Amino acid sequence: MLNKLASLLWGKFDDKKELEKFLILASVFGLIIAAYWILRPLKDSFFGVIVGDYRGTAKLVSLLSTVFFIVIYAKLIDWFPKQIVFYMLSVFYGLFSIVFMFVFLSSYGLTDTMASSHRMLGWIWYIFVESCGSLVISLFWAFVTDITGPVSAKKGFPIIALFGQLGNVFGPVVVLILGPRVSSNAYIIGMAGILLLLAGLLMWVFIQVIPAEYQKGYHKGQHAKGKTGFLDGLRLLLTQKYLFAIFIIMFLFESISEIIDLYFKSLAQDAFPLEADMTHFMAIYSLVVGIVSASCVLFGLNSLQRIFGMRFALVVVPIALAVGLVFVLFNMQSLYVMLILLVLFKALNYSFSQPTVKQLYIPTTEEAKYKAQAWIDSFGRRFAKGVSGSADACRSSLVATLGAMAGVNAYLAITTVLSLFFIGILWIPIAVFAAKSYNVAIDNDEVVC
């Protein structure tokens, strides 16, 4: 029954073991995303209470700290089998989430309501959550693309996306249900830690129960000879046009959507100045994103890629984002209009764009999958958020110079025009190039880089 339903929604699976492979991987991803979406709403609200309104600066600090995390990550990839590195990251972030719970419950944590940029706890907390969202998710997808072929990915990746969005729903529900029932939201962080530990355990189960022939991917075993340093991923990114194209696709989406997201959070902070209220609102926002994203997968949105191909799948996202940007320009003061647009942006990204972009890594070497992808997902994503943080700082300057209404109008007009320009001149042509390179490699049974 389950096999028939999955085949109806996402394509016919070869056998039950192939479906079982993706169900277990999807469960691991669901646990990761559930933990992350418990941490993410608390990331902003706790940071605001402890440090204050320095989110733009926090994005820049997160960008700089990412280099350190990638150095450690790349060394681990060189020294240990990939699944062992996954166990290590799961245990590290799981245990330290529990440690943060106890710190926030102490007198140095949330009970001290005097916000200050000198309180290091808030900065460390912000960097911790940001790095968790980058490294654990990046390693998971690198591992999955390393053991999956292109045909199987079209069927299996939507299942992973679906479970990820179910985790996206579960995380905010935990915050919404437990938040009012516990004396401090800090207790909820401990649950996120437990979920991350369970993700590591379930990945171990996957390695034990799934046969070796289902853990072999496209051109399995092709990689550069000898061990390489952490800069090898950066070198590949800068020298291989295909990988740089993936970076541009990711960078433009993240930077443009984050500019809107920061403005949205500024509106939300004005509407909900108390930490508990802000956490509640952001949890509802995350919950709606998860529900809409999961619905998109269940109703077969990913089938559009199987029907119309990779080029359509990569090009339709920037076009949809461009339409949304124009709508933002004419509804800039409405918190709930911004909420609806961001939900649609993120749902399209999580349910459709991300599984599609991850497939681009399939016809690449192990170095590209693990190291270059780490730079793209971690440093590249942080760089995009740093750029958006700088843009958000300009909004404050424009408001101070021109006044609240005129400053916001000028800011959104400038960012919208620039975003539309880069979508048209860079994103769409590069998406076409990436799709063509992918299709040629798959058709000829080759590796791009």
Residue pairs with C-beta under 8 A, 6 or more apart in sequence:
2 19
3 13
3 16
3 19
6 13
6 19
6 155
6 159
7 13
9 158
9 298
9 300
9 303
10 154
10 155
10 156
10 158
10 159
10 300
10 302
10 303
11 154
11 155
11 306
12 155
13 19
13 155
13 156
14 152
17 210
17 211
17 214
18 152
18 155
18 156
18 214
20 210
21 156
21 206
21 210
21 214
22 155
22 156
22 159
22 160
23 159
24 202
24 205
24 206
24 209
24 210
25 144
25 156
25 160
25 206
26 159
26 160
26 162
26 163
26 164
27 163
27 202
28 140
28 199
28 202
28 203
28 206
29 140
29 160
29 163
29 164
29 167
30 163
30 164
30 166
30 167
30 170
31 167
31 195
31 196
31 198
31 199
31 202
32 136
32 137
32 140
32 164
32 167
32 195
32 196
32 199
33 137
33 163
33 164
33 165
33 167
33 168
33 171
34 166
34 167
34 168
34 170
34 171
34 174
34 192
34 195
35 93
35 94
35 97
35 132
35 167
35 171
35 192
35 193
35 195
35 196
35 199
36 129
36 132
36 133
36 136
36 137
36 167
36 171
36 192
37 167
37 168
37 170
37 171
37 172
37 286
37 290
38 171
38 172
38 174
38 175
38 188
38 189
38 191
38 192
38 195
39 97
39 129
39 132
39 133
39 171
39 189
39 192
40 129
40 133
40 171
40 282
40 286
41 172
41 175
41 279
41 282
41 283
41 285
41 286
42 129
42 175
42 185
42 188
42 189
42 279
43 125
43 126
43 129
43 130
44 55
44 265
44 278
44 282
45 185
45 275
45 278
45 279
45 282
46 104
46 110
46 122
46 125
46 185
46 275
47 54
47 55
47 58
47 122
47 125
47 126
48 55
48 115
48 269
48 275
48 278
49 110
49 113
49 115
49 122
49 275
50 109
50 110
50 112
50 115
50 116
50 119
50 121
50 122
50 125
51 58
51 115
51 116
51 117
51 119
51 122
51 123
51 126
52 115
52 116
52 117
53 269
54 117
55 262
55 265
55 389
55 392
56 262
56 389
56 390
56 392
56 393
57 117
57 389
57 393
58 123
58 126
58 389
59 258
59 382
59 385
59 386
59 388
59 389
60 386
60 389
60 390
61 123
61 126
61 127
62 126
62 127
62 130
62 131
62 382
62 385
62 386
63 379
63 382
63 383
63 385
63 386
65 127
65 131
66 130
66 131
66 134
66 378
66 379
66 382
67 379
69 131
69 134
69 135
69 378
70 230
70 233
70 374
70 375
70 378
70 379
71 230
73 85
73 135
73 139
73 230
73 374
73 378
74 229
74 230
74 232
74 233
74 371
74 374
75 230
76 85
76 88
77 85
77 370
77 371
77 374
78 227
78 228
78 229
80 88
82 139
82 142
82 143
82 146
82 370
83 143
83 203
83 204
83 207
85 139
86 136
86 139
86 140
86 143
86 200
86 203
87 200
87 203
87 204
89 135
89 136
89 139
89 200
90 136
90 196
90 197
90 199
90 200
90 201
90 203
91 197
91 200
93 128
93 132
93 136
93 193
93 196
94 193
94 194
94 195
94 196
94 197
94 200
95 193
95 197
96 128
96 193
97 189
97 190
97 192
97 193
97 196
98 189
98 190
98 193
98 194
100 125
100 128
100 186
100 189
101 186
101 187
101 189
101 190
101 193
103 109
103 121
104 110
104 184
104 186
104 189
105 184
105 186
105 187
108 121
109 121
109 186
110 184
110 185
110 186
110 275
112 119
130 382
131 378
132 196
134 377
134 378
134 381
134 382
135 374
135 378
136 196
136 199
137 377
138 373
138 374
138 377
138 378
139 370
139 374
141 358
141 361
141 373
141 377
142 361
142 369
142 370
142 373
142 374
144 157
144 160
144 358
145 153
145 217
145 358
145 359
145 361
145 362
145 369
146 217
146 220
146 366
146 369
146 370
147 214
147 215
147 216
147 217
147 220
148 156
148 157
148 217
148 218
148 362
149 217
149 218
149 362
150 218
150 359
150 362
150 363
150 442
153 358
153 359
153 362
154 302
154 305
154 306
154 359
157 302
157 355
157 358
157 359
158 297
158 302
158 355
160 355
161 293
161 297
161 302
161 350
161 351
161 352
161 354
161 355
162 294
162 297
162 298
162 351
164 350
165 290
165 291
165 293
165 294
165 297
165 350
165 351
166 290
166 294
167 290
168 286
168 289
168 290
168 293
168 294
168 350
169 287
169 290
169 291
169 294
170 290
171 192
171 286
171 290
172 283
172 284
172 285
172 286
172 287
172 290
173 287
174 188
174 191
175 185
175 188
175 279
175 280
175 283
175 286
176 280
176 283
176 284
176 287
178 187
178 188
178 191
179 185
179 188
179 276
179 279
179 280
179 283
180 280
182 188
185 275
185 276
185 279
207 215
217 362
218 362
218 363
218 447
219 363
219 447
222 365
222 366
222 447
223 365
223 366
223 367
224 232
224 365
224 367
228 367
228 371
230 371
232 367
232 371
233 367
233 370
233 371
233 372
233 373
233 374
233 375
234 372
234 375
234 379
236 243
236 367
236 368
236 371
236 372
236 449
237 243
237 244
237 247
237 372
237 375
237 376
238 244
240 368
240 372
240 448
240 449
241 433
241 437
242 360
242 364
242 434
242 437
242 448
242 449
243 364
243 368
243 372
243 376
243 449
245 430
245 431
245 433
245 434
245 437
246 357
246 360
246 361
246 376
246 434
247 376
247 380
248 426
248 427
248 430
249 314
249 357
249 427
249 430
249 431
249 434
250 357
250 376
250 377
250 380
250 381
250 384
251 380
251 381
251 383
251 384
252 318
252 384
252 422
252 423
252 426
252 427
253 317
253 318
253 321
253 349
253 353
253 427
254 380
254 381
254 384
254 385
254 388
255 384
255 385
255 387
255 388
256 321
256 325
256 419
256 422
256 423
257 321
257 342
257 345
257 346
257 349
258 384
258 385
258 388
258 389
259 388
259 391
259 392
259 415
259 419
260 325
260 328
260 338
260 341
260 342
260 345
261 342
261 388
262 388
262 389
262 391
262 392
263 332
263 338
263 392
263 395
263 411
263 412
264 335
264 338
264 339
264 342
265 282
266 392
266 395
267 333
267 335
267 338
268 278
268 281
268 282
268 285
268 335
269 278
271 281
271 335
272 278
272 280
272 281
285 339
285 342
285 343
288 339
288 343
289 342
289 343
289 346
289 347
289 350
292 343
292 344
292 347
293 346
293 347
293 350
293 351
294 351
296 347
296 348
296 351
296 352
297 351
301 351
301 352
302 351
302 352
302 355
302 356
304 312
304 313
304 316
304 352
305 312
305 313
305 352
305 356
309 435
309 439
310 356
310 359
310 435
310 438
310 439
311 431
311 432
311 435
311 436
311 439
313 352
313 353
313 356
313 435
314 356
314 357
314 431
314 432
314 434
314 435
315 428
315 431
315 432
315 435
317 348
317 349
317 352
317 353
317 431
318 423
318 427
318 428
318 431
319 428
320 348
321 345
321 419
321 423
322 419
322 420
322 423
322 424
324 341
324 344
324 345
325 416
325 419
325 420
326 416
326 420
327 337
327 341
328 338
328 341
328 412
328 416
329 412
329 413
329 416
331 337
331 338
331 341
332 338
332 408
332 409
332 412
333 408
359 438
360 434
360 438
361 368
361 369
361 373
362 442
363 438
363 441
363 442
363 446
363 447
363 448
364 372
364 447
364 448
364 449
365 447
365 449
368 449
391 415
394 411
395 407
395 408
395 411
398 406
398 407
398 408
398 410
398 411
399 407
399 408
399 411
400 407
401 407
402 410
437 448
438 448
440 446
441 447
441 448
